[in-house]
Amino acid sequence: MKFKRLFGVFTAVFFCFAFAQSQEKTITGTVTDQDGIPLPGVNIVVVGTTNGTQTDFDGNYSIGASEGQVLLFTYIGQTDVRRTVGPQNTINVQMQEDAQALEEVVVIGYGNQEERKIIQNVGIVKEEAIENLQVVSADQLLQGQSAGTQIVNASGVLGSAAVIRVRGVNSINSGSQPLIVIDGVPITDTAGNTLNRGGNTGINPLSFVNPNDIESLTVLKDAGATSIYGSRGANGVILITTKKGRRNSKTTMTLDVNTQFSQSTDVPDILTADEFRQFKSEVATIQNGGVTVSPEDLGLGALGSGGTDWLGGVQRTGISQNYNLGIRGGGEKTSFFFGLDFQDTDGFIIGNDQQRAGARINIDTDITDWMKAGMNLGVTNNRLNRVGIENNINAPFTTAFLQSPVVPAFDDEGNFVQSGSFIPNIFARVALNTDELKTFRVIGNAFTEISPFPGFTWRSEFGIDKLHLEEFIRQAEFNTPGGLAQQIFVNEDRWLTNQTLNYNNTFGEDHTLSVLVGLNYEETLRTRSNIQSTGFLTDDLRNLGSGSTPQVLNGDRFPSRLFGLFSRVSYDYKGKYLVEGSLRRDGSSRFGANNRFGYFWSAAAGWTLSEESFIQDLNFFDFLALRASIGTVGNDRLGTFPSLGLFNAGGFGDYNGESGVVPARSPENPNLKWEESETLDIGLKSTFLNGRITFNAAYFKKTTSDLLLNQVLPPQTGFSFISRNIGEMENTGWEFELNTVNVRSENFQWRTNFNLTTIDNQILKLNEDAATDPQGRRIIDGAIQRAIEGESLNNFYLIRYVGVNPQTGDAEWLDADGNITLNPGSTDRVVTGSPLPDFSGGMTNTFNYKNFDLSVLVNYSYGNEVVIDGLRFADGNDAIGGIVNIRRQNLNFWRQPGDNAFLPSPTSSTFNLFNQRSTQQQLDASYLRVKNVTLGYNLPQEALDRLGGIFTGIRFYFTGTNLFTLKKDEMKGIDPEVTDDIDPRFQGESFFTAPQAQLYSFGARLQF
């Protein structure tokens, strides 16, 4: 109700302002391009006033003006047109392409650059590519839209972070997520701020920015683009620019309202209660020599005696209400954007819902001819009811998959009943327990720009990223005897200042020089308190203080500081030959005392061949350029105090009732420093056939040295290991982008954007004391994956499963030498595949027909595999004492010679070995997914006029997300876009992670 009242006030104010303006007459007309095709979205203003409008989809406009006034028509890529109002009431305009106007400005690190002059490798996602996408969080705007950027939405649980990789995995033990910068403010994304709910992904840092407020996203990929961020650029940088106002434009207000429905994309088909009883009875009968063993004999109850559909019970149709209000405009000296958003979402998983409210104000103004000031500020308040993601007793999907279907959830009176095993009654946990996460976040900056002399601009910027987080857990007596309450408080505050001086000048007509020098200083402080209490008299007592046994689990403080000096110099000759270099010196409290400062650099060059006469004579290319860059960047995601010799206090150090401290597992290492990457990038950019086709290609080679690895220490030292910079890894790959205008006529347009990326990963060096395999190669071993020197970081290292022998009914595996065995062991593990794709990318097709528009976005991945570790329990007969449910394909077990069975014979010695970890759980996760389909209809001008001229635009739309996935049959019931950990060593692993949501949105966008 508050939101509706606020919207009503804004609407009333706007209407009063609009009707208060007097107009002598109305000018109408149509605006077309050089081919006579109508241009939608052309800005039209009455010069010297704030009176303005835009053309509709058919290029029509209507504006009030007086005779003698001048109308200014502006449109990106077209020459500005001015028309003086005479006695006529109709002014039609045909605009022409302008080469200079086509040089659109793109946001890069600490500045802007004309797109055609960019010799860095950046991925640009503009407003027109995202304005009609309806997504839950901002990271989904990038999916499939930028070559070299792979995004995996690890879970359908609301608030879960996505795994984002820019040009692959670049670290082993440090973070591999990119640096995210919102309007110049690098945001914090600490994964350990909250309690783990299974799946090490943490809370999504991009859930704190409203996707509808975003104007563009720029992905910085090569060293030429990222070295300006120094010790934080190794994993790539994502620059998010929020919407700004428009100078000399009419103030517009846009209200977007939509309702969204969600459901699970795909879930495994598991047994009903009677199917489970029948299966267990039949297996036991065969194992008992044919003597019937009934379900009652097994304690499962009689056939028809009921049961519980646990998997169906943890799912529901999620409903979301979304409201977005945006007001933007500006006069001759000031522009502004103001946004409000409210989202009320019930997820498709029981107990998982979220409410988010946010506000944004972006404003800039010319104070004088030489001074400009502005502010970008976003505030978000979020309340999330959490559930477990996977492999956790509070994870609805995990427990529903595993729980026996014969176990009742309720007694005859409708009360919850205990499950009788370590797998809980998930309905009771969701209904009776509380797990609420509240966050309040402010991200913003204020700036001034001073131009004291021609060509010089000094920008002074101060920014903040303030996060307050509170998580409250209350477990009821039914689920936790005595009850339990836990409360976590986290404050993570970052403030920063950027001071930059820019010099831009053109000498003569041919030489252009741009110089940037700057200072960057940041301080971050994270404080965390974790308090718990048990022993509650009744569930009605909710607060921590009501428990009889309070306990402070931990309280800690993590400060860090960063100081950087940087410079970038760009020069171009006739716009034909371009060179650029950058240098940054970073000092960080995260590094060791002997390596407190690091230097990072880049050099880039470009050649615009289309400016050469021998290319122009071909009369084929509109634009053709070669570029190359080389440079270094760092990765400082080493933790807060990795170089110091830490001690544990409190309960860790108590001795004989007295307080004390004990050394941590690792001693100090003053030589510890950042992980450093050197990147070589070579690329081609081209546009031809009068702008109908754009093709870009790039090759990169990225070598990361000084990888942070743990070196084992002798027991007599009292420490387990020491962290040292001793590893090396390399990523090489290709990126391709193809954009085409397939059809362009008066009433119909069809455009296609396609991108593809290949990446090869190889570990060049591990620490000398690392374990070795039989071939003498150094390794880092895990339960499912093994990193091997000379091979990829991510190798599935498992026993190879062959299948069930149709003649014997035995399950068969291969030993290390490739021979059939019925009793494999850990020494038979070999490299069996990788979660890293051979190639991946996306494609968007956009269609416009009169007032209709259709956008279809697909993303794809080929050659990657996943290990669904939960199948060790959901396949087979007796994974955990026979108490867990299984998938339907397990009904196909071997009965007689010739059977092509899924499970071995119940009398086979291999029957109970089937559940062991092997390639039986390793699946081909190649897929092509229809990620987003949006169908829109814009009300024509005649219909708007019939509404009294109140609206300048009305759009109705339908959006579907994750509508269809083409994948292998073996992936039926399993989401191929899955990983339960942002740690680079565990990519492509899952333990019944909740699948992504399938979404259907219906909405309207009203413009006043």
N, C-alpha and C positions, 0 to 999 in steps of 0.2 A: 504494500500500500504506500509506503514512503516513496518508493521508486516512481509509482504512478503519479503521486502528488507533485514530485519534483519535475517529472516530465511535463505535467500540466502547466506548471509555472513557466518553464522554459518556452513552451509552445505559445502561451498567452503573451509573454514578453515579445517573442519574435513576431507574432501577428500584429501586435500594436505598432511595432517598429515598421513593419512592411506597409500597413495601410496608412500610416502617417505620412508617407512620402507622396508628394503630388507629382503627377505625370501629365504632360501636355498632350502626348499622343503615343500610340503603340506602333513600334516598328517590328515588322516580321520579315522572315526570309529564310533562305536555305544556303548552307555552306557546303561546298564540295571540294574535293582535291583536284589535282591537275588532270586526272582522268574522268572527272565528272561524277565520281562516286561520293555519296554523302559522308560527311565527317561528323561522327558523334563526339561529344565532349569538348567542342571548341569553346574556349573562354571568350566572352564578349563583355566588354565594360564600356561605360560612358566615361571618356577621358576626363579626369579632374573630379570624378565623383566615386562613390563606393557602389554605385548602381551597376549590377552585372548579372549575367546569366550564362548558361551553357546550351549548346545544341543538343537535341535529343538523338535517339538512335538513327533517325532518318535525316539528320542534319538540319532540322528546323529549329528556329528560335523565335522568341518574342521578347521585346525589351521596351521600356518606356524611355523616351528621349525628346528633347526639344530641337527645333530647327537651329542649325548652326553648331550644334554639339557634334563631337567626333566619336564614332564607334571604333574600338580597337579589337581586332580579331586575332587571337593567339592560339597556337597549337604546336605541340612538340613535333619537330621535323618539318615545319612549314614556315614560310616567310610571313612575318607579321603584316596584317592588312589594316589600313585605316580608311574609314568612309565617313564623309561629312553628311549629316542628316539634312535633307532638303525638304521640299514640299511632299515628296513621295512617302508612302507608308510601307513600301516593300524595298528591301535592299538584299539582293542575292550576291554572294561572294564566292569566287573560285580561288582557292589558295594554291601556292606552288611550293614544291620542295625547296628547302634551303640547306646547303651543305653545312653551313656553320650551325644551323639549328639542330642538325642531326648529330652534332657533337655533344651528346647528352652527358651531363656530369654524373659521375658515379662516386659513392663514398668509398674511400680506402683508409688505411691506417693514418690517423691524425690529419685527415684532410680529404680533399676531393680531387678528381681528375676527369678530364674529358675521356669518354669511353673509347674513342678511336685512337687516343694517344696512350692508352694503358699498355705497358709492356710487362706488367706483372701478370701472373696467372691467377685470375679471380673468377669465381662463379657468381653471377648476378641474377637474382630473382626479383623482378620488378613488380610494381603494384598491380599491373594488369594480369600478372600470372597468379596472383594470390587473392585478389579482392573478392572473388566469388567463392572461394573455398571456405567451407564450414568445418573447422577443426577444433579439437579440444585444447591442444597446446601448440605453441609456436613452432616447435621442432617438426611437426607434421607438415608445415608449409614447405619444408625443404625436401621432403621425401620424393625421390624420383625426378627432381627438378634441377639438380646441379651435378655435373660430372665430377667424379672423384669423392663425392660425399655420400656415405652410406649410413642410413638411419634405420635402426631396428627398434620398434616399439616392443620392449621386452615383455610386456604384460598388458592384459586388459583391465587390470586393477587401476582404479582412478588414482592419479597422482604419481604413478610410477615413472621413473626417469627412463628416457630412451638411451640406447647405446649409439653414440654418434662417432663415426670414424671419418676423418678427412685424410684420404690417401692411405688408408690401412692402419695397422697397429704399429706404433712407433716406440713402444716400451715393453718391458717385461714386468718389472715390479713397481713402476711408477704409473701415474695416471695417463690414459690415452684419450681422454675427452678433450675437445677443443676449447680454447678460450672464447668465452661469449662476452661480447661488448655491446651494451645497449646505450645508444646515443652518447658514445664516448666513455661509458662507465663499465669497466670489466667487473662482472658480477661474480660473487662467490657461489660455489656449487659443492660444498662439502657434503660428501655422501653420508658421513657418520653422525649427522646431527640428530637423528632419530633412532629409535630401536629398530633392529633388524627384523623384518617380517618374512624371512626366507627370500632368497634372491637378493644379491648384493647390488642393488641399483640405486637405493636411496630415493629421496623425493625429487621430482622433476624441477630443476631450477627455472625452466622456461614456463612453468605453470603460473609464474608471477607476472607475466606480461600478456595483455589481452591481444590475441591474434588480429582482432579487428582494428587495433591501433597501429599495426605495422605497415609501413609504406614500402620498404624494400629490405632484402637480406643480401649481404655480400659475403661470400666465403673466400677468405684469403688462403691460398694453397701453397704457392712456391715461396722460396726464401726471399725473392724480390719483394713480395707482399708482406710476409710475416716477420722478417728480421727487424722491422721497426718496433716489434713487441718483444724483441730480445729473448730473455730467458723463459718466456711463456708462449712462444710461437711455434714450438716443434709439432704440436698436434693440430695445427691449423687454427685459424681465427674466424669466428662468425660475427660479423658486424650487423646489428639490427638497428635500423633507422625507423623511428616512429613517425607518424604523420605530422606534417607541419601545415601551417596556414598558407594561403596564397595571396600575394600582394595584388592590390588593385582588382579585387574580385568581390562579387556579391557574397554576403554571408549566407552559407547554406547549413541547414540542419538535417541530418540523416538519422532516422530511427530504423534499426534493424531488429525485428522480432522473429524468433523461430522456435519451434518445438521439435525436439529430437527424440527418437525412439531407438533403443539399442538392444541387441541380443548377442549371444555368443556366435563367433564365426563358425566354429567347428569343434566338436567334442567326440571322444572315442565312444564307441558303442559297447557298453558293459552289460553284464548279465542282470536279469531280473531275479527276484528272490527264488522263484520256483526253478528257473534255469540253473541257478547256482546250486540249489538242493539236488536237482537231477544230475548235474555234472559231478558233484562230490560223491553222490551215491553210486553212480555208474563206475567212477574211477575206483572207489573203495571195493566195489563188488568184483571188478576185474582183478584187483590186487589180492582179494580174498579167495582166489581160485574159483570164482564163479558163484560163490555163495552170496546171496543177496545181502547187501548192507543198506538199510533204509536211511533216509534223511533223519528220521527220529533217532536211529542208532548213533548217528554222528552228532546229535544234539542240535540239529538245524531246524527241527520242527517238521510237521507233515506238509506234503504238497498242498498248496491252497491255503495255508495257515497265515498268509499275509507276509508283509515285509515293508521295506522302505526304499523309495526311489531317492536316494541321497543326491545323486547327480542332478536329477530334475529339480530337487528341492532347493539347491543352492543357486539356481538360475531363476531369472525373472525378466520381464520386459522393462528395461530401464527407460525412464522418462526424464527429459531435460528441458527446462525453460531458459531461454537465453534472450537477454535484452541488451542492445548496444545503441548508445546515443552519441553522435559525433557532431560537433559544430566547428566549422572552419571558415576562414575568410581573412580579410585584411584590407588595409588601405594603402596609401602611397608609401607610408613609412613603417607600418606595423602589420604583422601577420600572426594569426593565432589558430590553435586547434585545442578543442576541449572535448574530452570523452568521458563517458560513464558506461560501466558495464555491470551486469548482474547475471549470474549463472546459478541455477539450482538444478543439480544433477543427481539422479538416482542411477547408479550403475546397474549393469545386468547381473551383478553378483550380490547376493543378499548381504546386508550390513555395510555396503560400500556406497556412500553418497558424499556429495561435496557441494558446498555453497561458496561462491566467490563473488566479491564485490570490489570494484576497482574504479579509480578516477585518474585522469591524466590531463595535464595542461602543458602545452608547448607554446611558447610565445617568443617572438623576437621583434625588436624595434630599432629603428635608426634614431638615436638620440640627437646626433648632429650629423653633419656630412662626413665626419671622420670617426664617429663612435657608434657602435652597435652593441646592444645587450640583449640577453635572452635567457630562457630557462626551459628545461625539459624535466618534467616531474611526473612520476607514476607512483600511485599508492594502491596497494592490494591487500585486502583482508580475506583470508581463506579459512574455511572450516571443513575438515575432512574426517569422515568416519572411516577408519582404516580396517582392512582385513589382511590376512597373510597372503603373500604372493605365491609361494610354493614351498614344499618341503618343510611345513610348519603346521603345528596342530591348530593354529588359527587361520589356516589357509583353506577356504571352503572347497576349492576345486581339488586340492590334494587329498583332503580327508574324504571328500565324496567319492573320489576314484577308488580309494583304498578300503573304505568301510564296507563290511559285509552287508549285503542287501537283506539278510534275514534278521539283522539286529533292528529292533523297533526303536523309533524315535520318541514315541509317546505311549503312555499306558492307556487303559480303557477310559480313564477320566480326562484324557487330554493333557496330562502332566508329562514333562520331560522325564525320560528314563536314562540311566547310565548305560554306556555302550558295553561295559564289561571288559574293555581292553584299553591299551594305551592310545588307541585311535578314539578321540572323544566324540560325543554327540555334538556335531558342528552346529546343528540348529540351536541347541541350548547355549553354546558359546556365543553365537552371534546375537541371540535374543536377550541374554541375561548379562553379558559383559559389555563394558564400555571401552572403546579405544578411539579417542578423539584427539585429533591434531589441529591446533589452531596456529595460524601464522599471520603475521603482519609485516609487510615489507614496503620499504620506500627506496626507490631507485631514481636518481635524478642528478642533474647538474645545473649550475648557473654559470653564465659566461659573459665576458665583455670582449669586444673586438675593437681595437684602436688602429687607425691608419694614419700615423703622424706624418708620413711622407709618401709620395707616389710610389707604388709598388710594394710598400712595406705594410704588413698587418701583424699586430701582436694580439694573440688570443690568450686570455687568462680564464681558466676554467677550474671550478671546484665541484666535486661530485661526491655523492654518498651512495652506499648500498647498506641499508640497515634492515636486518632480519631479526624479528622476535618470534620465537617458536615455543609453544607449550603443548606437551603431549600428556594426556591424562588417561590412565588405564585403571579400570575397576573390574575385578573378576569376582563373580558371585560365588556364594558358598557351594552351590551345586557343582560348579566347575573346578573350584579350588577350595578344598576344605579349610575353613577359617576365614576365607575371603582374602583378597589381596588388592592393594591400591598402589599405584606407582605414578609419579609425576616427574616429568623432565622439563627443565627450563634451559633454553639456549638463546643466547644473544650473540649474533655475529654482525659486527659493525665494521664497515670499511669506509674510509674517507680518503679522498685523493685530490691532488691538484695537478693540472697540466698547464704548463706555460710554454707557448710556442710563438716563434717569430717566423713569419713567411715573407719571402721576397720574390716577387714575380715581375719580370720585365721582358719586353720584346725590343731587341736592338735592330734598328733598321726594319726590314720587312721579313728577314729570314731567320734570325736567331732569337730563340726564346729560352730564358733561364729561370728556373724556379729553385729556391733554396729554403729548406725548412730546418730550423734548429729548435730543440725543445728540451724541457725538463719534466719528468714524471715522478711524483712521490706518492706512495700509498702506505697506509697503516691499516692493519686488520687485527681485530681482537675478537676471539671467540671464547665465550665463557659457557660452562655447562654444569648443571646440577641435576643429580639423579637421586630421588628420594623414594623409599618404598616403605610400606607398612602392611602388616599382616595381623590376623587375630581379631576379626570383626564380630561383634555380638550379633548383628543382623545385617542383611543386605540393604536395609533402609538407611544405614549409616554409610554415606558415600565418601566422606572426606578422609584424607590421609590421617588426620589427627584422631580419628575415631578408632584406629587400629591399636591393639595392645602392644605391638612390637614394631616401633618405627626403626628405620635404618637408612643411613645415608650411604648409598652405593658408591657414588663418586661425585667429585666436584673438581673441575679442572679449568685451566685458563691457557689459551693458546694465542699469544701475540705473534705477529710477523710484520716485517717492513720491507719495502722495496723502493729503491732509488735508481732512477734511470736518466741518462743523458743521451739524446739521440739527434741524428741529423739525416736529411735526405736531400740530394741534389739531382735535379732533372734538367736536361738540355735537349732541345730539338732544333734541327736545321731544316727550315722550310716545311716542317711537319713531316719530313721524309726520313730523316735519320735521328733516332732518339736514343739517348743513353741516360742511365740513372744509377745512382749508388746511394747506399745508406749505411750508417754505422750507429750502433747503440752500445753503451756501457751500462751494465746493470749491477747493482749491489743488492744483495738479499740476505736477510737474517736466516734464511733456510740453509745457506751454504756454510761450509766449514770456515774456521777462522783463517786458514791459509789460502782459501779460494773464495773470498768474500765477493770479489768483483769478476765479471766476465765481459768479454767483448764479442759482439755479433755484427756481422756485416753482410752486405749483398751488393752485387753488380749486375746490371741488366742492360740490354741493348735491343733496339728494334729498328726494322727497316720497312718502311711503307712502300712496297713495290708499286702499288697502284698510282703513286705519284711520279713514277718513272715513265718516260715516253715510250719505251719498248713494251711496257704493259698496257699503257693507254691505247697504243696502236692496235692492240688486239680487239679493243671495243667489246670486251667480255666481262671484265671484273669491275664492279663498283668500288670494291675495297679489297686489298690484298696486302698482308703484312706478315713478316717473320719476326720472331722475338726469341730471346734466350736470356736466362738468368742463372746465377750461381750465388750461393751464400750460406750462412750458418744461422741457426736458431737454437734455442735451448728449451729444456723441459724442467721446470722447477717443482713439479708435483711430487715432492719427496717426503711430504709430511711437514709438521711444524718444527720439530726439534731433531731432525735426523742425524745431525753431526755431533750432538751433545751426549755426554755420558749421563744418562738419566737415572733417577732413583725412584722407587715406589715407596710411598709412605702409607699412613693409616693402617688398615687391616693387614696390608702386605708386610709392614715392618714391625708390627707389635711383637714384643718379646717379654714374656713373664709379666704381662699386664702393663708394661711400659711402652710408650710410643717409640718408634724408631723408623729407620729407612733401610731398604735393601737395594742393591744395584739391579738395574733392569737387565734384560737379556743381552743387550749390545753395549759395548764400550764406546767412548767418544772417538770421533774420527775427524780431526780438524782439516783433513785434506778433501773431505766430501764436497762435491760440486754438482752442478747441473748436468743433465744428460744433453749432449750436443748433437745436432743433426746438420749435415751438409747436403744441400739439395741442388741438383742440376736440372734445369727445366728448359726445354726447347719446344716452341709452338708455332702454329700457323693460324691466322685468322683471315677469313675471306667472306665477301659478299658479292654475288653476281646475279645476272639476269634481272637487272633493274630492281634489286632488293628482294627478289622472290626467294633466293636461296642463300643461307648463311651456313658456312661450314668452318668449324674450328677443330684443331687437333693439337695434342701436346704429348710429349714424352717426358717422363721424370725419373730421376734416380736419386733416392734419398738414403744416405748412409748415416746411421745414428751410432755414435761412439760414447764411451764413458757411461754405459748403461749401469744403473744401480743394481748390484747383485749382492747376495749374502754369502760371505765366506765363512765357512765353519771354523770355529776356534776349538782348541784342545780343552777337554773338560777341566783341567787344572787351572785354567784362567778364570773360572767362575762365570764365564759368559758362553752363550750358545753360538753367536755369530757376530760378525762385524759387517756393516754395509759399506761397500766400496764401489767406485766407478771403474769397472773392468770389462764390460761386455760391448759387443758390436752387433748391429743388425742392419739389414738393407731392404728397402722397398723399391721396386721398379715397376713402371706401368705406363699405360697409354690411356688417354682420355679423348673422346670424340663427342662433338656436338653438331647436330644438323637441325636447322630451322628452315622450314619451307612455307611459302604461301602457295598452296596447291590450287585454289580457286579464288578469284577475286572479281566479282561482278557487282552490279548495282544492288541486287537483293541478297546475294549469297557469298559468303567467304568461308574458306576452310584453311586453317593453319595447323602445322605439325611441328612440335619441338621434340627432338629425340636426343638422348645422351647414353653413352656406354663407357664403362671404365674397366680396365684390367689391371690387376695388381699381383705381383709376385713378391713373396716375403721370404727372407733367408736370414738365419742367425749366423753371423760370421765368427763370433768369439764368445765363449763363456769363461767363467773363472777357472783357473788352473786346478783347483782342488775339487771341482765338481765331479759328481759320479760319472762313470763312463759306461757305455753299452758294450756288447761283445765285439763291435767293430772298432772300439777304442775312441769313439766320439763322445765328447762331453755332453751331458744331458741334465735337464731339470725334469724330474719325474712327478707325475700326479696320478690320481686314481684312474682318470680317463684319458688325459692328454700327456704328451711328452714333448718337451722342447729339445731339439737335437741340433747340435752345432753342425752347420753345413746344410740344414734343412729349415723348414718353416718353424716359426714359434708355435703354431697351433697344428699339432698332429694328433689325431686320434690314435691311441696306442692300445690296442685291444686284442683279445683272442678272436680268431676268425671263425665265425659260425658258418657251417655248410648247409645244414638242414637235417630233416628226418629222412633216414634211409627207407625208401618205400618197401624194401624186402625184409629188413630186420626190425624196423620200428625204433631203432636207436637214433638219438640225436648225435650228430657228428660235428666235430670241430677239426681245425688244422693245428698241428703243432708248429713250432718255430721253423721247421724245415719244410713245411707244406704237406706233411703226411697226415692222413686221417687218424684221429684219436677220439676215444670215448671218455677220456679223463684228462682234459687239459689243465695246465697250471699256469701260474703267473709268468713263468719263463717262456711261455708260448706266445706272449704278446708281441705284436709287430705293428708297424705303421699301417693303418687301414684307411686313412682318409683325412680330410681337413674341413673345418667349418668355414674356411675362407673361400669365397666364390672364384671361379675362373673369370667371370665378368658379371657386372651388374649395372643397373641404370634405370631409366624411366622414359616414358613417352607421353606427351600430352597432345590431344587433338581437340581443336576448338572450331566450332561451327557457328556461323551467324546467318540467320535467315529472317529478313525483315526485323520483326521485333522479338524474335526468339534467338536464344543462344544456348549452345550445348558444349560442355567441356568434359572430356574423358581423360583422366590421368591413370596410367598404369605404371607400376614399378615391377622390376624383375630381378632375379638373381639365378645364376646357373653355375653348377659344379660344386656348390657347398653342401655339406652334410651336417646333420645334427645328431646328438646322442640324447635320447629321451630316457634318462636314467630310471625314471619311474616305471618303465616297462619291465624292469627286473621284478617288480612286485605285481604288476597288472597282467603279466603273462606267466604261464606255468600253473602249477597246482598248489604249491605249499611254500610260498616265499617267507611268510612269517607265521608259521604254525597253522596255516590253512584258514586264517581269519579275514583275509582281504579278498575283495572282489577282483574279477579278471575281465579282460576284453572278450567279445563274442567269438573271435577267431579261435579261442582256446577250446571251443566245443569240438573243433576238428582235430581230434587226437587219433593216433594210429590204432587200428583195430585188427587189421589183417594184411597179409602181403599184398602189395600193389597200391596201398593207400598213399596218396600224396597229402600227407598230414602236416598240420602246423605244429602240433605237440607230439612228442615221442609216445611210445606205448607206456601205459601206466605200470607195466611189469618190467620195463627196461631200467637198467642201472643208471641210465642218463636222465630219467624222468625228473628227479629232483635237482639235477645239475643244470637244468634248462634256465633257471633264474640267474645264473651267474652273469657277471658283466662281460659282454662280448659284442660282436658286430650285429647280433640279433637286435640290439637296441639302437644301432647306428642306421640312420635313414637318409635317403637322398632328399634334400630340402630345396632343390631347384624349384622355382615357382615363377608364375606371372600372375600378378594380382591387379584387378580393377580397383584401384585405390580410392578414386573419387570420381563420381559422375554428378555433374550439376546441370540441371535444365532450368533456364530462366525465361521469363516473359516480361518485357518492358511495355507498360501501357503507352499507347501512342498519344501524340500531342492532342489530337481531337478529343480523346477521352479525358485527358487532364483538363482541357478547357471546359468540358462539361461539368467538371467538379468545382468550377468557380475560380480556377487559377490558384487554388490553395497550394497545390503540389506542383513541384517542378519535375518530379519523377516518381514513378511507382514501379517497383519490380517484384514479381512473385517468383519464387524458386523452389525447386526440390533438389536435395543433395543426398546421394547415397555414398557411403564409405565402406570399403572392404566388401563390395557386393559379390565378387566372384573371384575364386583363386584356382588357377590351373596348376596342378601339382601331381606328383606320382601317386599311384594307388596306395602304396605303403604308408603314405602320409595322411590317409583318411582319418579324420578325427583329431588331427594334430596340426597346430598352426606352424607353417614353415618359417615365419618371421619370429623366431624365438631365441632368446638367450636369457639366462637368469642372473647374469653378473656383468658389471661393467669392467671387471678386471680382465685385462687382455689375455691372460693365460687360460681363461675358462669360457671362451666364446663358443657359442653353439651347443651349450649344455642346458638341460632342463630337467626338472623333477615335477612334472605335472603343473607347470606354470599356467596360470589362467590365460586363455587365448585372447586375442584382440577382439574388440567389439565390432559388430556390424551395425552401422548407424543409418538411420533414415531421418532427414530433416525437412521440414516444411516451414517456409517463412516468407516474410515480406519485408522489403526495404522501401521506406517512404522518405522522399527528399522534399524539403520545404525551401 
